[in-house]
Every structure is written in C-alpha cells, then in structure tokens.
Amino acid sequence: MKRLVLSFASLLLAQTAFAFPVTVDSCGTPLTFDAAPKRAVIQDLNMAEMAFALGLQPSIVGLTGITGWYKVGPEFKAEQGAIPELAPKYPTLENLVAVEPDFFFAGWYYGMKPGGEVTPDTLAPHGIKTLVLTESCVHLDQNRPAASMDLLYGDVEKLGKIFGKEAEAGKLVSD
C-alpha cells in the first residue's frame, strides 16, 4: 500500500513538473513562465474579476485601477479581502516595483499607455512579466480583433495556464 501511495505521489509530482514551462501569447509576443507567478498585480475591475474567478487571490499582492474608476459592491470587496489597492487609477512604476511583483495583468489604456512609464518593456528589467489584455491589443495594432467574448475566454484560459489552473479556467469558459 505504501508503495502504491508513493507511486501515485510521484506521478502527481511528475505531472506538475511537466506543466511548466508554459508560453502564452501577449499581444503577439510570446510570454514564457517557468513556474506560476507568486506575486501578481492585477489592473482594473474586469481583470481582477477574472483572477478572482480562478481563485488567484493567494498569489495577488495588489490591485490597481479599481476605486478611481468604479464603485465596487460588497461581493467584490469580499473577493478582494485584504489585497491592497496600490493605485486608484493608473499605477506608477514605483507603485508596482514597491510590492516586488513577478506578474502584472493589464491592458493598453487599462493600466498602461504606449510610451508611458508602465509598459511590458519598462517592467521587464524589474523581473515583472506582463500579460496584456487581448482586447486592448487593437490599440497598438488595428489588424487585431476587436473585443469579443472569445477574446475574454482566451484571456481566462491564458491566466489558467500561467497559474497552473487550466482545469478551472476550462470549466469557467465552458460554463
């Protein structure tokens, strides 16, 4: 029996080891993760709700762009728990670097502005990988598809892949 349990545990560990690295598309740029992020910052209400739906709160060290744009209800506040809001609208590079994140989920004109101080290129030297909200990619490339439910579902699936929660993401999309 002990040998069976050890074999099963080894199989589970092997499956976990093979889950990474993972690569996703971020506005046409490949973004590779060797492990799930441990210190995420999420911009904007809709992206926070995607992350909360996947149960990513233990990995989130901050939110940005919530109270400066939205009135949130008690349901959102309950999901947010003790996660601090680092900036009510657009974060600064200083806001982000101060909490030492390894991941930022934002979009063009959803936390980032082309040529601004917070972009994937300005965050990379600080070890912060940025997943760009797919619907916002059209702001930089007019040939990209406009916002749709398929793009939303794709971003949920990307988050699931990045955080090792593919089954949860698949269930959300199928529901």
Steps between C-alpha positions, in 0.01 A plus 500: 500500500782739592667433164171578319463831686862594422453409134183711481677794669791469256257501208332817630835672547607397151179644353558825686858516378385457140242781529779759475647669316194645328488760227203723417448774246502856634403737215704298252798454731572159655503513880659200675467397865722240667263494798173658604538863612506545877464880524244632252357847454173525312369818332135592460175349616440255217851353519474474880170315465661254255780437749256464791286254301809278474573533872830682445468719812782321690738603218381862472699767687310799365230642280508823302239702313193406701359775723610785274271372226237279665268467795542146622241303687531280804549189285815645343627622838447151644696343212774764538539432870824650631657554156602869496424743222833651401361780281137606439556555126824451307790353698843655493816301454577580864160361618571173325867452579435575870301176547754288307258329263601238249183544288278788383170449318394821329408640161570789273294783649420259785800584719755554224544769237721465194818694572405529869707408803312169551528267201616142454839636391544725806389226740717220358831630647334475843414132446131576439337305219197673349198326352324755281119484489432368151211735422735796555752384238292670231621835639851419374409295193180581313518157333437329835144385571264730688366407843289184508400224736751272326782739595374506860486121511850483352634726776336285768665195343837680489475588869413138574802377308736754661384420854465124456120520515411379152219274619336785692536733201355238266201454727437877519511529122279198440245625755 
